Amino acid sequence: MIQQGGSRFRRLLGGLLNAALPPHCLSCEAPVLEQGTQCAACFRKLTFAVAPLCRRCGIPLPHAGLDICEACDRRPPLYARARAALLYDDGARALVLPMKHGDRTELALPLARHMARAGAELLREADLLLPVPLHWRRLLARRYNQSALLARHLARLARKPSIPDALRRTRATRPLGELGAIARRAELDGAIRLAPRHAARVRGQRVLLIDDVLTSGATAETCAAVLLAAGAARVDVLAAARVPLRG
């Protein structure tokens, strides 16, 4: 009865909010039926990451006869599995970039809902959710960690614990996009640490690492290496979007 009452209250509150502030698309100014949604035109621009996917890194595969990509077959990543809700194209950028750089923190919840569907198995099996960290200078400039926002919403949706400050970026790193695989690993070497006061929480746990965009996977691998060295039983990765090519 309490849950039913809570659902009715949320519906009533949503109706009052819609009446006071007519809902608009998250990506444009088109009117929509419900707060926190997209219009049909913007929704159609999203490209969801669906099978066939590499069973390790989650990158789309050219046909269903494959189950692992060439990069993972050649050098398996340190994390067990990675999944993303969206492919990082114009549709995804219209949600991710305003959240990341434009103070549009309200976009974190809709993205987290997409992530919860794409990563349902990972969330079900996870013991603990940890966001990819920002360096303190970037955090100070931005005022929030977008990955921590996503992790907080996912933790509530999945009813799993989350520690926003378990991982720390101890030094600023250059953008990794134009670096090769070896240079990326060198740039990240020693840049991410586990906060000592959270070490006991990680030991023996199945950790789900949360990120906004998965590109090469170098940052996720660095985080995974730190967590596995601290005794984590397994590390999986769940991102809002991923760049279609891994290299």
Backbone bond lengths (Angstrom), bond angles and torsions (degrees), N, CA, C in turn:
res aa  C-N    CA-C-N  psi(-1)  N-CA   C-N-CA  omega(-1)  CA-C   N-CA-C  phi
1 M - - - 1.459 - - 1.536 111.63 -
2 I 1.363 116.15 -39.00 1.451 119.30 179.88 1.522 110.73 -63.84
3 Q 1.374 116.58 -42.22 1.450 120.11 178.87 1.521 111.40 -63.88
4 Q 1.358 117.03 -40.70 1.459 119.98 178.53 1.517 110.55 -63.47
5 G 1.351 116.55 -40.76 1.450 120.63 178.14 1.513 111.51 -62.96
6 G 1.348 116.32 -39.86 1.453 120.66 177.90 1.511 112.16 -64.42
7 S 1.349 116.91 -38.85 1.458 120.83 178.78 1.532 110.80 -65.40
8 R 1.326 116.11 -41.63 1.471 119.78 178.47 1.521 110.75 -63.47
9 F 1.340 115.14 -40.82 1.466 119.26 180.00 1.520 110.83 -63.56
10 R 1.351 117.14 -42.29 1.457 120.25 179.37 1.518 111.30 -64.77
11 R 1.355 116.65 -39.09 1.468 119.21 177.92 1.518 110.76 -64.49
12 L 1.343 116.43 -41.02 1.456 120.51 178.82 1.518 110.82 -64.59
13 L 1.328 115.94 -44.45 1.452 120.26 179.59 1.528 110.88 -62.86
14 G 1.348 116.22 -41.14 1.459 120.00 177.79 1.511 112.04 -63.05
15 G 1.362 116.51 -40.12 1.454 120.00 178.09 1.513 112.22 -64.41
16 L 1.333 117.15 -40.99 1.468 120.96 177.90 1.520 110.94 -64.77
17 L 1.349 115.87 -40.68 1.464 119.61 179.28 1.517 110.95 -65.07
18 N 1.323 116.96 -42.01 1.466 120.29 179.09 1.522 111.28 -63.69
19 A 1.342 116.21 -35.28 1.463 119.98 179.40 1.524 111.10 -70.99
20 A 1.333 115.79 -39.63 1.467 119.59 -177.80 1.520 111.58 -76.37
21 L 1.326 116.17 -39.67 1.456 121.96 -178.76 1.528 108.31 -127.48
22 P 1.314 118.31 92.71 1.472 120.10 -178.07 1.518 110.62 -51.69
23 P 1.331 117.74 127.52 1.470 120.53 -173.96 1.526 112.67 -69.21
24 H 1.335 114.19 141.39 1.455 121.95 176.39 1.523 109.15 -124.13
25 C 1.305 115.43 155.05 1.456 122.36 178.30 1.520 110.63 -54.50
26 L 1.334 115.82 141.79 1.457 120.78 178.48 1.517 112.91 -63.07
27 S 1.337 116.76 -25.31 1.462 120.51 -174.46 1.520 114.22 -106.93
28 C 1.323 117.41 -17.00 1.465 120.87 179.27 1.522 107.93 -147.44
29 E 1.294 117.16 -171.91 1.468 120.70 -176.90 1.526 113.37 -96.51
30 A 1.321 117.24 9.46 1.462 119.71 -179.20 1.527 110.60 -65.92
31 P 1.321 118.43 140.63 1.462 120.41 177.18 1.528 111.13 -69.09
32 V 1.319 116.21 144.25 1.462 122.78 177.10 1.526 108.13 -131.99
33 L 1.321 116.24 172.05 1.457 120.19 -175.62 1.527 113.00 -81.87
34 E 1.340 117.24 -24.59 1.457 120.28 -172.70 1.521 110.81 -140.98
35 Q 1.330 116.17 142.91 1.458 120.52 176.46 1.536 110.25 -59.62
36 G 1.327 114.94 145.83 1.461 119.41 175.04 1.511 114.73 77.61
37 T 1.329 118.30 22.61 1.462 121.65 179.50 1.535 109.59 -126.56
38 Q 1.317 115.07 173.20 1.456 121.41 177.84 1.516 110.71 -111.06
39 C 1.308 114.95 156.36 1.459 119.00 172.65 1.528 108.82 -72.54
40 A 1.317 116.46 165.68 1.461 120.78 -176.29 1.524 111.45 -60.87
41 A 1.343 117.21 -38.26 1.461 120.26 -177.84 1.524 111.12 -65.41
42 C 1.334 118.01 -43.44 1.468 120.91 -179.61 1.534 110.85 -72.04
43 F 1.329 116.50 -36.55 1.461 119.30 179.46 1.527 110.88 -63.60
44 R 1.346 116.17 -37.17 1.468 119.79 179.87 1.523 112.23 -65.98
45 K 1.320 117.95 -19.38 1.466 121.11 179.17 1.524 112.26 -78.58
46 L 1.336 118.03 -13.87 1.461 120.81 179.22 1.522 110.17 -75.59
47 T 1.310 116.23 136.89 1.460 121.68 175.42 1.523 107.84 -112.50
48 F 1.312 116.55 107.43 1.458 120.94 -177.30 1.527 109.99 -79.95
49 A 1.318 115.14 142.63 1.465 120.88 178.90 1.527 108.58 -80.88
50 V 1.305 116.47 101.70 1.467 121.26 -176.05 1.530 109.22 -123.48
51 A 1.330 115.31 162.87 1.464 121.85 -178.85 1.541 110.09 -58.12
52 P 1.360 115.04 148.64 1.474 128.12 6.09 1.526 112.67 -81.77
53 L 1.344 115.83 134.57 1.450 123.01 179.52 1.525 109.34 -126.14
54 C 1.317 116.65 152.02 1.457 120.59 171.76 1.518 108.71 -62.39
55 R 1.308 117.29 130.10 1.469 120.31 -176.64 1.521 112.48 -68.35
56 R 1.331 118.59 -15.85 1.457 120.86 177.88 1.526 111.54 -95.02
57 C 1.318 117.44 -65.13 1.469 119.72 -172.40 1.520 113.67 -92.99
58 G 1.342 117.92 -10.48 1.458 120.75 176.96 1.514 115.15 78.69
59 I 1.314 117.90 10.48 1.465 119.96 179.90 1.530 109.30 -74.17
60 P 1.335 118.58 143.65 1.468 119.58 179.14 1.522 111.72 -61.94
61 L 1.317 115.57 140.35 1.465 122.33 179.49 1.526 109.80 -106.60
62 P 1.327 117.90 153.27 1.469 120.42 -174.61 1.521 114.24 -68.07
63 H 1.345 118.39 -28.64 1.468 119.03 178.38 1.528 109.41 -154.84
64 A 1.321 115.54 163.61 1.460 122.13 -170.94 1.521 112.96 -70.88
65 G 1.303 118.87 -12.64 1.454 120.03 -179.96 1.513 113.68 -72.56
66 L 1.344 117.39 -13.62 1.460 121.64 179.06 1.519 110.09 -99.27
67 D 1.351 117.15 151.72 1.455 119.44 173.84 1.522 112.55 -130.38
68 I 1.347 117.51 0.06 1.457 120.92 177.44 1.518 108.11 -148.34
69 C 1.334 115.91 141.65 1.459 119.27 -178.90 1.527 110.46 -80.66
70 E 1.310 115.14 165.35 1.466 120.08 -177.18 1.524 111.31 -61.91
71 A 1.343 117.20 -40.47 1.467 120.35 -177.95 1.522 111.54 -63.76
72 C 1.332 117.42 -42.31 1.471 120.41 -179.46 1.528 110.81 -72.97
73 D 1.316 116.81 -32.29 1.465 119.62 177.19 1.531 110.52 -67.14
74 R 1.326 114.95 -36.44 1.463 120.08 -179.30 1.530 111.41 -76.87
75 R 1.334 116.25 -41.59 1.470 121.03 -179.42 1.523 108.73 -146.34
76 P 1.334 118.42 93.38 1.472 120.85 -178.92 1.527 111.03 -59.78
77 P 1.323 117.79 137.48 1.464 120.16 178.56 1.530 111.29 -69.31
78 L 1.323 116.33 162.63 1.460 120.86 -179.75 1.520 111.78 -71.45
79 Y 1.322 116.99 -30.78 1.462 118.60 175.65 1.531 109.04 -75.78
80 A 1.325 116.10 155.43 1.466 120.34 -176.35 1.526 111.86 -76.17
81 R 1.325 116.59 -47.70 1.465 121.50 -177.90 1.518 109.07 -147.26
82 A 1.319 116.54 147.74 1.457 122.00 172.31 1.519 108.60 -130.80
83 R 1.317 115.64 138.94 1.462 121.81 177.09 1.520 109.01 -138.01
84 A 1.318 115.72 153.96 1.461 121.72 177.11 1.515 108.92 -138.37
85 A 1.317 115.75 152.56 1.463 119.84 179.34 1.520 111.43 -75.92
86 L 1.340 116.50 -41.41 1.465 121.56 -170.93 1.517 110.84 -129.60
87 L 1.330 115.84 156.39 1.448 120.57 166.22 1.526 107.94 -84.93
88 Y 1.319 116.22 141.99 1.460 121.17 -172.38 1.524 110.24 -81.34
89 D 1.327 114.97 82.25 1.454 121.78 177.26 1.526 108.01 -121.00
90 D 1.323 117.33 -165.69 1.465 120.18 -176.25 1.530 111.90 -59.74
91 G 1.324 117.45 -37.78 1.457 120.23 -179.95 1.514 111.73 -64.04
92 A 1.322 117.05 -45.48 1.467 120.77 179.13 1.518 111.06 -67.79
93 R 1.332 116.73 -41.09 1.471 119.93 -179.76 1.521 111.78 -59.33
94 A 1.344 117.24 -32.97 1.464 120.74 179.78 1.524 112.13 -64.56
95 L 1.331 117.51 -19.93 1.463 121.42 176.16 1.526 111.71 -101.06
96 V 1.327 116.51 -43.41 1.470 120.31 -172.48 1.527 111.71 -72.79
97 L 1.326 118.36 -46.84 1.466 119.99 -174.01 1.528 113.34 -65.80
98 P 1.342 120.17 -42.71 1.461 118.33 175.37 1.532 112.72 -62.87
99 M 1.342 117.17 -35.50 1.468 119.20 175.88 1.522 110.47 -65.06
100 K 1.322 116.17 -42.29 1.460 121.68 -172.81 1.527 112.53 -75.97
101 H 1.329 116.55 -41.33 1.466 119.91 -171.86 1.526 114.13 -119.56
102 G 1.317 118.00 -9.88 1.456 119.46 -172.04 1.507 116.14 -115.67
103 D 1.325 117.48 19.15 1.472 121.86 178.89 1.532 113.18 61.84
104 R 1.334 117.37 19.12 1.466 119.94 178.74 1.533 108.64 -88.51
105 T 1.314 116.27 65.30 1.464 120.59 -175.81 1.527 112.25 -67.13
106 E 1.329 117.29 -18.85 1.465 119.48 179.19 1.527 111.95 -68.33
107 L 1.336 116.98 -14.29 1.464 120.43 178.60 1.530 112.22 -76.06
108 A 1.324 117.28 -14.38 1.465 120.27 -177.50 1.525 111.79 -63.83
109 L 1.320 117.84 -39.88 1.468 119.89 -177.62 1.528 112.20 -66.96
110 P 1.344 120.64 -48.90 1.470 118.86 176.18 1.524 112.83 -58.87
111 L 1.337 117.58 -38.78 1.455 119.81 177.18 1.523 110.92 -65.72
112 A 1.322 116.42 -40.60 1.466 119.95 178.54 1.521 111.13 -62.18
113 R 1.308 117.61 -35.27 1.475 120.00 178.13 1.525 110.71 -65.46
114 H 1.328 116.60 -41.42 1.471 119.12 175.21 1.530 110.07 -62.18
115 M 1.333 116.37 -42.26 1.460 120.84 179.79 1.522 111.74 -63.61
116 A 1.318 116.72 -38.47 1.461 120.43 -179.10 1.523 111.40 -63.11
117 R 1.340 116.38 -34.92 1.463 119.30 177.36 1.525 110.76 -72.51
118 A 1.331 116.25 -44.88 1.465 119.72 -177.82 1.523 112.20 -68.24
119 G 1.323 116.91 -34.06 1.459 121.20 -176.22 1.511 113.52 -109.48
120 A 1.336 116.95 31.90 1.467 120.25 -175.33 1.529 111.58 -57.27
121 E 1.329 116.87 -42.91 1.463 119.84 -178.80 1.532 110.72 -67.27
122 L 1.312 117.40 -42.44 1.457 121.06 179.46 1.518 110.99 -63.43
123 L 1.323 116.96 -42.32 1.460 120.78 178.52 1.526 111.51 -65.36
124 R 1.315 115.77 -40.21 1.470 119.64 -179.48 1.529 111.32 -62.08
125 E 1.322 116.44 -37.62 1.460 120.54 -175.73 1.526 113.28 -88.55
126 A 1.332 118.17 -12.04 1.462 121.31 -174.99 1.527 111.38 -75.44
127 D 1.329 115.09 145.52 1.463 121.40 171.94 1.520 111.47 -96.89
128 L 1.330 116.18 -25.56 1.457 120.21 -169.73 1.522 109.33 -155.30
129 L 1.334 117.03 138.01 1.469 122.58 178.03 1.520 109.21 -108.08
130 L 1.337 116.59 131.12 1.465 122.11 178.06 1.521 109.49 -130.24
131 P 1.335 118.68 130.85 1.469 119.92 176.65 1.516 112.01 -82.78
132 V 1.315 116.42 151.59 1.456 122.02 170.28 1.531 107.60 -64.58
133 P 1.334 118.38 131.88 1.472 119.94 -174.14 1.521 113.60 -83.15
134 L 1.329 114.30 158.25 1.461 122.80 169.55 1.526 108.69 -105.45
135 H 1.337 116.18 151.12 1.454 118.93 171.29 1.525 109.08 -67.12
136 W 1.330 116.36 148.85 1.461 119.57 -172.06 1.533 112.76 -60.78
137 R 1.334 117.88 -31.82 1.467 118.89 178.38 1.524 111.15 -66.46
138 R 1.328 115.93 -41.86 1.464 119.59 178.34 1.525 110.66 -68.52
139 L 1.314 116.61 -37.94 1.461 120.66 177.56 1.519 110.58 -64.07
140 L 1.322 116.97 -40.37 1.464 121.09 178.72 1.516 110.70 -64.06
141 A 1.336 117.04 -41.22 1.463 120.81 -179.38 1.522 111.54 -69.55
142 R 1.342 116.29 -39.67 1.463 120.87 -175.47 1.524 112.14 -86.67
143 R 1.335 116.30 -27.39 1.467 125.11 179.36 1.528 113.46 78.54
144 Y 1.299 118.83 -4.89 1.455 121.99 176.84 1.519 109.27 -158.75
145 N 1.328 115.17 156.09 1.460 122.40 174.63 1.515 107.47 -101.34
146 Q 1.322 117.38 113.83 1.456 120.72 -175.83 1.530 111.87 -61.40
147 S 1.330 117.37 -33.48 1.466 120.00 177.99 1.522 111.05 -68.40
148 A 1.335 116.69 -34.45 1.469 120.16 177.08 1.527 110.74 -68.02
149 L 1.333 117.39 -36.16 1.467 120.23 175.52 1.524 110.82 -61.65
150 L 1.329 115.97 -46.01 1.465 120.18 178.93 1.526 110.57 -62.43
151 A 1.338 116.98 -42.38 1.463 120.93 -179.57 1.517 111.19 -63.68
152 R 1.317 116.91 -39.00 1.469 120.12 179.85 1.525 111.05 -63.10
153 H 1.335 116.69 -45.71 1.468 119.41 179.36 1.529 111.33 -66.72
154 L 1.332 116.97 -41.00 1.468 120.02 179.07 1.521 110.99 -64.05
155 A 1.319 116.80 -38.83 1.467 120.26 178.65 1.527 110.58 -61.10
156 R 1.312 116.44 -40.15 1.472 119.89 178.60 1.529 111.07 -69.91
157 L 1.331 116.36 -41.76 1.465 119.37 -179.69 1.525 111.41 -64.99
158 A 1.332 116.73 -39.11 1.466 121.15 -176.09 1.525 113.03 -95.73
159 R 1.339 116.50 -6.19 1.470 121.87 -177.80 1.525 110.89 57.45
160 K 1.328 114.03 49.74 1.456 122.20 178.01 1.527 109.20 -123.35
161 P 1.333 117.90 150.56 1.465 119.96 178.73 1.528 111.92 -73.18
162 S 1.324 115.57 150.60 1.453 121.99 178.20 1.526 108.88 -138.33
163 I 1.326 116.72 140.46 1.467 121.50 176.86 1.527 107.66 -119.52
164 P 1.327 118.41 106.64 1.467 120.17 -172.87 1.518 114.51 -69.42
165 D 1.343 118.20 -24.08 1.464 120.24 -174.57 1.525 112.83 -117.07
166 A 1.321 118.21 22.77 1.469 120.18 -179.01 1.524 111.30 -66.92
167 L 1.326 116.45 -41.73 1.463 121.13 177.89 1.521 109.25 -99.85
168 R 1.337 115.02 141.69 1.457 120.49 -179.77 1.526 109.81 -128.88
169 R 1.326 114.78 139.19 1.467 119.87 174.26 1.525 106.47 -94.23
170 T 1.317 116.25 109.03 1.455 121.09 -170.53 1.517 113.62 -80.17
171 R 1.309 117.98 -17.65 1.460 120.52 175.19 1.522 109.39 -149.17
172 A 1.307 114.85 152.13 1.467 120.48 178.60 1.524 109.49 -69.40
173 T 1.309 116.00 144.74 1.460 121.22 178.86 1.521 109.91 -123.34
174 R 1.319 114.84 154.71 1.469 119.96 176.80 1.530 109.80 -69.74
175 P 1.337 117.58 157.52 1.466 119.44 170.83 1.520 110.21 -56.51
176 L 1.339 116.22 136.99 1.460 120.26 -172.59 1.522 113.94 -93.28
177 G 1.329 116.82 -9.57 1.459 120.50 -169.87 1.513 115.23 -56.09
178 E 1.345 117.45 -38.33 1.462 119.72 -175.46 1.529 112.74 -96.17
179 L 1.335 117.65 3.05 1.457 121.30 -179.08 1.516 110.72 -91.42
180 G 1.330 116.61 149.53 1.455 121.09 174.18 1.517 110.54 -75.94
181 A 1.336 115.92 172.99 1.461 120.70 -174.63 1.526 112.13 -59.08
182 I 1.322 117.90 -44.06 1.464 121.26 -178.59 1.529 110.15 -66.91
183 A 1.327 116.72 -42.01 1.463 120.94 179.72 1.526 111.08 -65.66
184 R 1.319 117.38 -35.84 1.470 120.17 177.67 1.516 110.94 -62.68
185 R 1.342 115.38 -46.62 1.463 118.75 -179.49 1.526 111.12 -63.55
186 A 1.337 116.55 -38.52 1.464 120.09 178.08 1.523 111.14 -65.54
187 E 1.323 116.81 -40.52 1.466 121.00 -179.73 1.524 111.24 -64.13
188 L 1.322 117.43 -34.73 1.461 121.70 -176.60 1.528 113.62 -91.08
189 D 1.317 116.72 -7.42 1.464 120.08 -176.55 1.536 110.76 -58.21
190 G 1.317 116.09 118.63 1.457 121.33 178.87 1.507 115.37 76.23
191 A 1.345 118.09 4.05 1.467 120.78 -174.72 1.518 113.25 -83.14
192 I 1.332 117.36 -16.44 1.464 120.87 -177.74 1.526 109.18 -125.13
193 R 1.328 115.46 132.60 1.455 121.67 -179.33 1.526 110.20 -131.36
194 L 1.328 114.97 158.12 1.460 121.29 172.85 1.521 108.37 -93.33
195 A 1.320 117.23 129.37 1.460 120.83 177.21 1.527 109.11 -61.16
196 P 1.328 118.58 125.78 1.469 120.84 -175.74 1.521 113.66 -54.95
197 R 1.335 117.18 -34.89 1.468 118.71 -177.00 1.525 112.87 -69.76
198 H 1.353 117.12 -12.97 1.461 119.99 179.04 1.529 112.59 -106.24
199 A 1.330 116.73 3.32 1.462 119.81 -175.69 1.525 112.20 -59.83
200 A 1.318 117.17 -40.17 1.468 120.55 -178.42 1.526 111.64 -66.84
201 R 1.337 117.15 -29.75 1.471 120.31 -179.98 1.523 111.55 -70.67
202 V 1.318 116.63 -27.18 1.463 121.48 -175.99 1.528 111.80 -85.73
203 R 1.312 116.75 -32.14 1.467 121.57 -172.98 1.531 111.11 -58.69
204 G 1.339 115.72 124.92 1.455 121.66 177.65 1.518 115.16 78.37
205 Q 1.321 117.69 3.95 1.462 121.68 -175.55 1.527 111.97 -98.45
206 R 1.326 114.61 151.30 1.461 121.30 171.41 1.526 106.90 -89.38
207 V 1.319 115.77 107.68 1.461 121.87 -171.64 1.520 110.01 -97.58
208 L 1.321 115.74 135.41 1.467 121.65 173.63 1.517 107.48 -110.18
209 L 1.317 115.98 114.55 1.457 123.22 -179.58 1.525 108.78 -86.07
210 I 1.336 116.61 131.12 1.464 121.63 -176.01 1.521 109.73 -111.23
211 D 1.345 115.88 130.74 1.462 121.17 179.29 1.518 109.30 -138.65
212 D 1.341 116.04 163.46 1.459 119.03 178.13 1.531 110.92 -84.83
213 V 1.333 116.71 -51.71 1.468 120.31 -179.92 1.523 109.03 -130.11
214 L 1.315 116.29 128.60 1.456 122.73 176.29 1.526 107.09 -100.26
215 T 1.326 116.00 116.53 1.465 120.19 -177.39 1.521 109.61 -103.75
216 S 1.318 117.24 -91.20 1.461 120.19 178.25 1.520 111.97 -84.56
217 G 1.331 116.85 -20.54 1.458 120.81 -175.24 1.517 112.92 89.93
218 A 1.350 118.09 1.85 1.467 120.81 -176.88 1.528 111.68 -64.86
219 T 1.328 117.07 -42.88 1.465 119.46 179.27 1.525 110.47 -66.23
220 A 1.319 116.88 -41.95 1.467 120.43 178.66 1.522 110.73 -62.04
221 E 1.335 116.63 -40.12 1.464 119.74 178.65 1.523 111.50 -66.11
222 T 1.324 117.30 -39.01 1.463 120.16 177.94 1.523 110.71 -62.92
223 C 1.329 116.13 -44.39 1.466 120.02 176.84 1.526 110.42 -62.42
224 A 1.324 117.00 -42.66 1.466 120.96 179.78 1.521 110.89 -61.43
225 A 1.334 117.12 -42.00 1.466 120.69 179.57 1.521 110.90 -60.92
226 V 1.327 116.93 -42.22 1.467 121.50 179.05 1.523 110.53 -63.89
227 L 1.326 116.89 -44.46 1.462 121.36 -176.90 1.523 111.80 -70.04
228 L 1.317 117.00 -41.08 1.465 119.95 178.44 1.526 110.92 -66.54
229 A 1.333 117.11 -37.76 1.463 120.50 176.88 1.527 111.04 -64.54
230 A 1.336 116.92 -27.50 1.465 121.53 178.86 1.527 112.44 -84.78
231 G 1.339 116.95 -0.91 1.454 119.77 175.54 1.510 115.71 103.21
232 A 1.347 118.23 9.32 1.472 119.48 175.87 1.525 109.54 -60.80
233 A 1.332 116.00 140.53 1.462 120.17 -178.74 1.519 111.66 -70.98
234 R 1.321 116.78 -33.58 1.459 121.50 -178.40 1.521 108.31 -165.56
235 V 1.308 116.72 151.73 1.462 121.25 176.15 1.522 108.66 -128.24
236 D 1.313 116.58 123.18 1.457 123.34 171.16 1.522 108.13 -112.58
237 V 1.326 116.59 166.77 1.460 121.77 -176.84 1.525 108.91 -131.49
238 L 1.323 115.92 135.65 1.469 121.32 175.63 1.523 107.83 -132.12
239 A 1.336 116.34 124.41 1.463 121.98 -177.73 1.520 110.15 -122.73
240 A 1.321 114.83 157.67 1.463 119.31 174.44 1.519 110.46 -68.70
241 A 1.331 116.51 -41.17 1.465 120.51 -179.01 1.518 109.17 -147.37
242 R 1.323 115.31 159.09 1.448 119.11 176.13 1.517 110.25 -138.42
243 V 1.330 114.46 143.98 1.459 121.07 174.31 1.522 107.59 -68.88
244 P 1.338 118.99 132.49 1.475 120.53 -172.00 1.510 115.29 -62.04
245 L 1.325 119.15 -24.00 1.460 120.84 -177.56 1.507 110.24 -106.59
246 R 1.339 116.65 135.12 1.459 121.29 177.05 1.512 108.05 -111.05
247 G 1.315 116.63 130.48 1.452 119.96 -179.11 1.502 111.11 -157.02
